[in-house]
Amino acid sequence: MNNCISVVVVTYNQEQTIGRALDSILMQKCHLPIEICIGDDCSTDATQIVCERYATRFPDIIHYHRNDRNKGVIDNYYDTLLACNGQFVADCAGDDFWVDPLKLEKEVRLLEENPSITLVHTAWRYYDEPSKSVLPHPILSAENSITDGRRLLVPIAIQVSLPVIHLCTALYRKQTFLQAYAEDPMLFRNQAFKCEDLQLSFIMAYAGKIAYLPDVTLYYSTGKTSVSNAEDDERQFRFVTGVTRLSYYLIRKYNLQAPEINHYFNYRIFALAMHAFRLQRKELFDEVKKLRKTWGVKGDWRYKLVRMGAPIRFFGQGKKHYPSFAFLFYKMLKKLIRS
């Protein structure tokens, strides 16, 4: 590995934003050299044209690779990461962008001065694409901190909405990743886990200390056009299932113990049941039942309430009074959950 910083940029059909992401990396002022490794997952729009133009302008910095087939986010990310040459690695998604030109300099100084630190991350903000406005977001902390990573293992493993570590704000040691990858490659390559960042944050925390800077360095893109609700529910069902499988794997492998772990699995089972309920898909609800047994979850009152309404939702169509009853049950369920 070279004494430089590698920035992983994975992209797919992001012709409108990939240039912005690359510009935000190129503006970095750092005492170490920087390379940008782009993994284009066989985009079908003009992403390739934009990336090749940048690679031509900055041949000593940008290494562009286009997959000849779509690999999916997991393999595309880790293939790109393994191709990096730097001893330090950062990450910027093709639709996000950095806003602090000293981001990498601040982070790499901490890593160079503190060998026990495996990862540095920062604060970030949401960026609404339609309005081009920055949305408020709670800062994790107003102060710098260095934390024993083992204290973060449970929060990372059971995070639900906001990430404990937003990887696109982070800089981490590649050697730490390589050691974990050699010991357990399927932790990173298992397609059933559906994500690539949670396990990276976890193994960095397991291996050393985690540093945090309160500086806002990333604008995280939101507000893009979504697919239909039905498709979104099924996509969310698969994603939540995959991430929860990863959480279960980490919790068992590293023997994590905490009261909130049970709450996490109860919430996940309920969320999956609600997706199945909205989609009126009995086979998905049957899958939830199997997952509940696999994960050893009894299911709290929310899950039991959904289970009570499921027969009406799934089998009531065609009976005159059942569809309206199912609709009223669904409305009542949402109100109870929000209260």
N, C-alpha and C positions, 0 to 999 in steps of 0.2 A: 504493500500500500504506500501511496505517496503522501507527503506532508501537505495535503491540500484538502479542500472542502468539496465534496460532491453534492450536487443538488438533484434529487430525483424529481422528475416531472412526468407523470403518467397522464395520458390524454386520450380522449376518444370523442370525435365529432365536436370539437370546441373551437371552430374557426373564428368565432367572434371574441373569444377571451384568451386564447393561448398566447397571443402576442403581448397582451397586457401582463400576463404572468411572467413571461420571459423578460420583459422590460424591468419588472420589479426585482428580478434576480440580478440582472446586469447592472443595476444601479448600486449594488452593494459595494461598500468601501471596507476592505478587509486586508489585513497584513498577510494573510495566506492566499495563494492562488485558488481560484474557483473553477470547477468544471460543472457543466449542466448536462445531465444525461436524460434525454427525452425518450420515453417509451410510448410510441403511438400504436394503439391497439387496433390497427387496420381501419382507421377512420374512413368514412365514405363521403365526407364533405371536403372542404378546402383546407383542413388542418395540415395535411401533408405539405401543401404549397407554402403555407405560412412558416412551418418549421424548417423547411429546406431553405427558405429565404434567410432566416436567422442563422442557420448553420453555415451558409455561404458567407455571411457577413462576419461571423465570429467563429472561424474554423478551429481556433486554438482553445476555445471555451466550450462550444456546444457540440455534443455528440448525439446525433439524431438516429434513432433506429425505428423503423416501421415494421411491425409484424406482418407476415404474409397471410395470417389468419387471425381471427379474433380469439385471444386467449382468455379473456375475462380479467377482472381487476386484480385478482390475487396473483396469478402467474405473471401478468404483465408487470406488476409492481416488483415482485421479488426477482424476476429476471433482470429488470432494470437496475435494481439495487446491487445485485451480484456483479453486474458489469461495471460498477463504479470503481474508481481508482483511489479515492480519498480515504484518509483514516477517520475523517469526520463526515457525517451525512446529514443533510437537511432534506426537506420535503416541501414541495409546493404544487398543489393540484392545478390542473390546467385551466380551471375556472376561478381560482382564487388569486390573490396577489398580496405581496408584502408591501408595507407602507413605511418601514423604517430602514433607511439606507445603512444603518449601523447594526442591524439585527445580527448578522453573522459574526461581526467583530466582537460584539458584547458576549455572545454565547461562546465563541471559541476561546476567548480569553479565560473564561471561567473553567472550561474543560482543560486548557493547558496548565492552569495554575492549581487545579484540584484533581489529581489523578483518580480520586475515589468517586468523582461525579461521572455518571454514565450518560446523562441526558440533561439538557437545559431547555426549558420551555417558557413561554411568555403569555401575556394577555392578548386578547383578540376581540374583534367586533364583527357583527353581522353587516353585510353589505347587500342592500336590496337592489337587484338588477333593474327592475322596471322603473323605479323612481331615482336610481343612482344616488341613494342616500344611505348614510351610515346609521344603523339602528343601535339603540342603547343595549348594552349587555353587561351584566354584573362582572366586575373584575374579581378574579379569584382572591387576590390579596393586594393591598397597597404597598407591601414591602417585599424586598428580596427575601428569599428563603432557600435553605438547603436542608432537605429532609431525607432521613433514612428511607430508602426506597421500599423496604419491607413493610413500612407503615402504610404504604399506598396500595399494596397488593389487593386487598379486599375492595376498596373503592374503585380501583381500575377494573377488576373482574366483574363487578356488578353494576357498573355505570349504566344508566337507562337513557338519559337524554343528553345532558351536557357532558362532554368528555372530561375526565380528570386531567388528561394531557392532550391538547390538540396537536397532533403530530406535525401539522403544517406550520406550527410555530417553533418547532423543536430543532435542536442539533444534537446528534448522538454519536457514540463511538461505533464505528463499523466492526471493530474486532469483537466487541461484546455481542453484536448480532451474529457474527460468524461462528462464535463458540456455541451459542444457543442453537443455531441452525444445524450445526454438525451433530449435536446431541439429539435433536428432535426435529427433523425437517418437516414432518407432517403437521407440527404445530403451525407452521407457516404456509404449507402447501395444501392443506386439507380444504377442498372446494366446498365442503359442507359448512364451513365456518363463516363464509360469506363476507368476511372483512379482512383487511390486511394490517390495520393500524393498532388495534387493541392488544394483540399479542406482542407487538414490538414494544409498546409502552410498558407492558407487564414485565417482559424479560429485562428491560433496562432497569426497572425498579427493583427487580429481584437481585440484580447483579451489583448494585451500588447505590449511590445517593442521587437524588433528583433535585436540580436547582430550578428555581422559578424567578423570573424577572417580571415586574408589573408593567413594563413598557408594552404598549400595543404595537405589535409588529405585523399582524395579519388582518386582512379583510376577507371574511368568509362569505362566499357568494350564496345568496338565497333568492327566492322569489321567481325562479325560472318556471316556465310553463310545465305543468304536470300532466300526466295521463289521466284517463277517466278514473272515477272513484273505485269502480269495481276492480280495474287492473291495479290501482294503487293499493287496495286492500290485500290483494293476493301477493303483490310484490312485497308489501310490508310483512305479511305472514311468513313468507320464505326468509326474508332478511332477519326478522326477529328470532325465528326458529334457529337460524344458523349462528347468530351471535350468542344466543343462549346456550347452544351446544358448546361453543367455544368457552363460555364462562364456566359451564359444568366441567369441561375438561380441565381447565386451569385450577378450579377449586379442588377437584379430586387429586390431580397430579401433585399439587403443592400443599395439600392437606390444610386448606384455609378454614378457619373456624371463626364465626362471628354471628351474632343473633340476626343481623340484617340480611344475611345470605338467604335465610328462609323467606323473609319478606320479599326479597328480589324474585325468587322463583315463583312465589304465589302471584306476584304482580305479572310476571311474564306469562304464566299460564292463563290468567284472566285476560290479558291483552290478546293473546292468540285466540282464545275462545270468542272474544268480541269480533275479531276479524272474520272468523268462520261464521259467526252469527249474522253479521252484516251481509256477507256474501251468499248466505243461504246454502252453504256447502256442507252437507252432512259428512262427506269423506274427510274434510278438513277438521271438523269437530272430533271425528274418530281419531284423527292423528294427534289432536291435543290430548285426548285421553291416554294414548300410548306414551306421549312425552311426559305426561304427569306421573305415570308409573316409573318411567325410566329415571326421571329426575328426583323421584321420591317426594313428590309434592302432594299434600292432601287437598289443597285448594281452599281459599278462604271464602267468605260470604259472597264476594263479588262473582267468583267462578261458579259457586253453587246456584246463584241467581240466574246466571246465563244458562247454566245446564237445565234449570227448570223451564226456561223459555224455549230451549232448543227444539224439543219435539214439536211445539206449535209452529215455530219458524220453519222447520225443515219439512214437516209433513202436513201442514195446514192448508197449503195451496190447493185450490179446487173445492174446498168446503166453504160455503158461503160466508160464515161468520169468522173463520180463522184468520184470513189475511189481515182484516182490520184489528183483530185482537192482538196479533203478532206485532203490528205497527204500534199499538198503544203500549204493549209490554216493552218494546224497544225504547220508546220515548220515556217511559217511567224508569227504565234501567239507567239511561243516561243521566236523568235527574238525580237519582239516588247516588250514583257514582260521583257526581260533581259536588254533592252536598257534604 
